Amino acid sequence: KKNAKKIDNFLIKFLKKQKKSLLVTPMKYGVIGGGKKIRTTIIFDTAKLFKIKKNKLLEICAAVECIHSYSLIHDDLPCMDNDSIRRGKPATHKKFGEATAVLAGNSLLTLAFEIISQENNYLTLKQKNEIISLLANFSGHTGIAGGQELDLKFENKKKSLSQIIDMQRKKTGRLFNFCLQSTAIVANKNERERLFFGKLGEEIGLLFQISDDFLDIVG
């Protein structure tokens, strides 16, 4: 809860500095004041291993939560999973309408990269480039979006375990991979170490997804 509040406050301040638009309210609705911010906690926990202070990673945490929330807003749409409730309250499209939900999700996606690329943070230009490239790769068709497409295509069909794991790696594992690997980048670890931590993050993501799927069945 403490970590979640820290990132919520960061996002509120960041959005307040920007020119206000009609999408700010649904964006805040989708990303602030809900969810456990598990990915943020994993980033902070990884930072402890590298003895990195939390304030050096706030931008990365905020970006991850924006990407995660964008994916949830889109996943809940009638054309996707058609869910009405998210984090104990009406899904964004139920509260604001489908078109606004799509635009709010798109805006959170782009906001993530804006947050990381801003000048006044602790990241070097090299680190920013590497982190932005990694996040883009794991958010698009080779990551979250590609995983969601597989999830939709797999619905009510028998699939092999390897196919299901591949889908879950993309839909969930890749962003967990990013959490650990981006922290390793900030710690200036070499490529072998970064890939090791990324792989570890992906395994954590799979464990998270499996437990989440079981909870969907048994409550």
PEMO-V131323 format. One record per pair of residues at least 24 apart in sequence whose ideal C-beta (glycine too) atoms are under 10 Angstrom apart, sorted by sequence separation. I is the first residue (numbers start at 0). J is the second residue. If there is no record, write none. Layout:
I:J
I:J
This chain:
6:30
7:31
36:60
39:63
76:100
111:135
145:169
146:170
173:197
175:199
176:200
177:201
179:203
6:31
7:32
38:63
39:64
75:100
76:101
144:169
145:170
146:171
172:197
175:200
176:201
178:203
179:204
7:33
38:64
112:138
142:168
143:169
144:170
146:172
172:198
174:200
175:201
176:202
178:204
4:31
7:34
36:63
37:64
72:99
73:100
108:135
111:138
142:169
143:170
146:173
173:200
174:201
175:202
176:203
177:204
3:31
4:32
6:34
36:64
38:66
39:67
72:100
73:101
76:104
141:169
142:170
143:171
145:173
146:174
172:200
173:201
175:203
176:204
3:32
7:36
38:67
72:101
75:104
140:169
142:171
143:172
172:201
175:204
3:33
6:36
9:39
34:64
37:67
72:102
73:103
74:104
108:138
142:172
143:173
171:201
172:202
174:204
175:205
3:34
5:36
30:61
36:67
72:103
73:104
108:139
142:173
143:174
172:203
173:204
175:206
3:35
4:36
6:38
7:39
72:104
73:105
137:169
141:173
142:174
169:201
171:203
172:204
175:207
2:35
3:36
6:39
31:64
34:67
71:104
72:105
168:201
171:204
172:205
175:208
2:36
3:37
5:39
6:40
30:64
34:68
69:103
70:104
72:106
73:107
139:173
142:176
167:201
168:202
170:204
171:205
172:206
0:35
1:36
2:37
30:65
33:68
68:103
69:104
72:107
73:108
108:143
137:172
138:173
142:177
169:204
171:206
172:207
0:36
2:38
3:39
6:42
29:65
30:66
68:104
69:105
71:107
72:108
108:144
137:173
138:174
168:204
171:207
172:208
2:39
3:40
6:43
30:67
31:68
34:71
69:106
70:107
136:173
137:174
167:204
168:205
171:208
2:40
5:43
29:67
30:68
33:71
69:107
70:108
137:175
167:205
170:208
171:209
1:40
2:41
26:65
29:68
30:69
65:104
68:107
69:108
134:173
137:176
138:177
0:40
2:42
28:68
29:69
67:107
68:108
69:109
133:173
134:174
136:176
137:177
167:207
168:208
171:211
2:43
27:68
30:71
65:106
66:107
69:110
136:177
137:178
164:205
167:208
171:212
1:43
2:44
26:68
29:71
30:72
65:107
66:108
68:110
69:111
166:208
167:209
26:69
29:72
64:107
65:108
68:111
133:176
134:177
137:180
13:57
28:72
29:73
65:109
66:110
67:111
133:177
137:181
164:208
167:211
9:54
13:58
62:107
65:110
66:111
163:208
164:209
167:212
26:72
29:75
65:111
66:112
134:180
163:209
10:57
25:72
64:111
65:112
130:177
133:180
134:181
5:53
9:57
13:61
62:110
63:111
65:113
133:181
5:54
8:57
9:58
12:61
61:110
62:111
65:114
163:212
10:60
61:111
62:112
64:114
65:115
130:180
131:181
2:53
6:57
9:60
10:61
34:85
35:86
62:113
63:114
129:180
130:181
133:184
5:57
9:61
10:62
13:65
33:85
34:86
59:111
62:114
63:115
129:181
130:182
8:61
33:86
34:87
58:111
61:114
62:115
6:60
7:61
10:64
32:86
33:87
60:114
61:115
62:116
130:184
5:60
6:61
9:64
10:65
33:88
58:113
59:114
126:181
129:184
130:185
5:61
29:85
32:88
58:114
59:115
128:184
129:185
3:60
6:63
7:64
28:85
29:86
57:114
58:115
127:184
2:60
6:64
10:68
58:116
126:184
6:65
58:117
122:181
125:184
126:185
28:88
126:186
133:193
137:197
3:64
28:89
29:90
30:91
58:119
59:120
123:184
126:187
28:90
29:91
58:120
59:121
122:184
123:185
125:187
146:208
28:91
29:92
57:120
58:121
59:122
122:185
56:120
57:121
58:122
121:185
123:187
129:193
133:197
137:201
26:91
29:94
55:120
56:121
25:91
28:94
29:95
54:120
55:121
56:122
115:181
25:92
28:95
54:121
55:122
59:126
80:147
62:130
66:134
70:138
79:147
25:94
52:121
58:127
62:131
65:134
66:135
69:138
74:143
79:148
24:94
25:95
51:121
73:143
80:150
24:95
25:96
28:99
29:100
59:130
63:134
66:137
67:138
73:144
79:150
80:151
28:100
58:130
62:134
66:138
70:142
79:151
22:95
26:99
30:103
70:143
74:147
78:151
21:95
25:99
29:103
30:104
63:137
69:143
70:144
73:147
80:154
24:99
25:100
28:103
29:104
59:134
63:138
26:102
27:103
62:138
66:142
67:143
70:146
74:150
22:99
25:102
26:103
29:106
30:107
66:143
70:147
74:151
21:99
25:103
26:104
29:107
24:103
25:104
26:105
22:102
23:103
26:106
27:107
30:110
21:102
22:103
25:106
26:107
20:102
21:103
22:104
25:107
22:105
23:106
22:106
26:110
22:107
20:106
17:110
14:110
17:113
74:170
10:107
13:110
10:110
13:113
70:170
13:114
16:117
70:171
10:114
13:117
67:171
70:174
9:114
67:174
66:174
63:174
66:177
63:175
63:177
62:177
63:178
59:177
60:178
63:181
59:178
62:181
60:181
56:178
59:181
60:182
59:182
56:181
59:184
56:182
59:185
55:182
56:185
55:185
48:179
51:182
55:186
51:183
41:174
42:175
45:178
49:182
41:175
44:178
45:179
48:182
49:183
51:185
42:177
43:178
44:179
45:180
47:182
48:183
51:186
38:174
42:178
45:181
46:182
49:185
50:186
38:175
41:178
42:179
45:182
49:186
37:175
40:178
41:179
44:182
45:183
48:186
49:187
38:177
39:178
42:181
43:182
46:185
49:188
38:178
42:182
45:185
46:186
37:178
41:182
45:186
42:185
49:196
48:196
45:196
45:199
45:200
42:200
41:200
38:200
41:203
41:204
37:203
38:204
41:207
38:207
37:207
